[in-house]
Amino acid sequence: MLTKQHRLKKNKDFELVFKRGKTFDGKFLFLKIIKRNNLKVSRFGLVVGTKISKKATIRNKIKRRSRDVIRKRLEDIKSGFDVIIGAKTWVVDKSYQEIKEELEGLLEKAGVLKL
């Protein structure tokens, strides 16, 4: 679980990222990122719609796996970003390792990871 300071919670924050954020596409995940200079930490939100699966257990499993990858890499993530991680339909069959590789690749591509 991500700490409260690392979570995007409010609808207005999600809307802002979706409207103004830059998109980075992967095979089965995508990122929407916006730079917010007034924050000392980066915040993350996850979006897994019913299009992915009608079963909440499957959607929650995808979110748990994505959150775990982020939680383990928090030290390596630059501060001041609002990031939304979204799932595409093909993510349902993917293992934790595949999700981890895809998400880390997207974060690196987006310039969010410290090098």
C-alpha positions in Angstrom: 0.0 0.0 0.0 1.2 3.5 -0.8 1.3 6.0 2.0 -1.3 8.8 1.8 1.2 11.4 0.7 2.0 9.3 -2.4 -1.6 8.8 -3.5 -3.7 10.8 -5.9 -7.2 10.9 -4.3 -9.2 13.9 -5.5 -11.2 13.9 -8.7 -9.8 17.4 -9.6 -6.3 16.0 -9.4 -7.2 13.1 -11.7 -8.9 15.4 -14.1 -6.0 17.8 -14.2 -3.6 15.0 -15.0 -5.9 13.6 -17.7 -6.4 17.0 -19.3 -2.8 18.3 -19.1 -0.7 15.3 -18.6 1.7 13.8 -21.1 1.0 10.2 -22.2 3.5 7.4 -22.4 2.1 4.2 -23.9 3.3 0.7 -23.3 2.0 -2.7 -24.6 -0.5 -3.2 -21.7 -0.1 -0.1 -19.5 0.0 3.6 -20.0 1.1 6.6 -17.9 -0.2 10.1 -17.8 2.2 12.5 -16.1 2.2 16.1 -15.1 5.0 18.0 -13.4 3.7 19.8 -10.2 6.6 21.9 -8.8 4.9 22.8 -5.5 5.0 19.2 -4.2 7.9 17.5 -2.4 6.8 14.0 -3.3 5.4 12.3 -6.4 1.8 11.1 -6.2 0.3 8.1 -8.0 -3.2 7.1 -9.1 -4.3 3.8 -10.7 -7.1 3.4 -13.2 -8.3 -0.1 -14.1 -11.7 0.1 -15.7 -14.4 -2.5 -16.1 -13.4 -2.8 -19.7 -10.4 -4.7 -18.5 -12.4 -7.2 -16.5 -15.9 -7.3 -15.1 -14.5 -9.0 -12.0 -13.3 -6.7 -9.2 -10.8 -9.3 -8.0 -8.9 -9.2 -11.3 -9.0 -5.4 -11.4 -7.8 -5.2 -7.8 -5.0 -7.7 -8.5 -3.7 -5.5 -11.3 -3.8 -2.4 -9.1 -2.0 -4.3 -6.2 0.8 -5.4 -8.5 1.2 -1.9 -9.9 1.2 -0.3 -6.5 3.8 -2.8 -5.2 6.2 -1.9 -8.1 5.8 1.8 -7.3 6.2 1.3 -3.5 9.4 -0.7 -4.0 10.8 2.0 -6.4 9.8 5.1 -4.4 13.4 6.0 -3.5 14.3 6.0 -7.2 11.4 8.3 -8.2 11.9 12.1 -8.6 9.7 14.3 -6.6 7.0 16.7 -7.9 5.2 14.5 -10.3 1.5 13.4 -10.5 1.3 10.1 -12.3 -1.7 8.1 -13.3 -1.1 4.5 -14.3 -3.8 3.0 -16.5 -4.3 -0.5 -17.7 -5.1 -1.8 -21.2 -7.1 -4.9 -22.0 -4.0 -7.2 -22.5 -2.8 -6.7 -18.9 -5.2 -9.4 -17.5 -2.9 -12.3 -18.5 0.4 -10.7 -17.4 2.5 -11.8 -14.5 3.9 -9.6 -11.8 7.3 -9.6 -13.4 5.9 -8.5 -16.8 3.9 -5.7 -15.2 7.1 -4.7 -13.2 9.2 -4.6 -16.4 6.6 -2.6 -18.4 6.0 -0.1 -15.6 9.7 0.5 -14.8 10.3 0.9 -18.6 7.5 3.5 -18.8 8.7 5.4 -15.8 12.2 5.5 -17.2 10.9 6.6 -20.6 8.9 9.4 -18.9 12.0 10.6 -17.1 10.5 10.1 -13.6 13.2 7.7 -12.3 16.5 9.1 -11.0 19.5 7.9 -12.9 
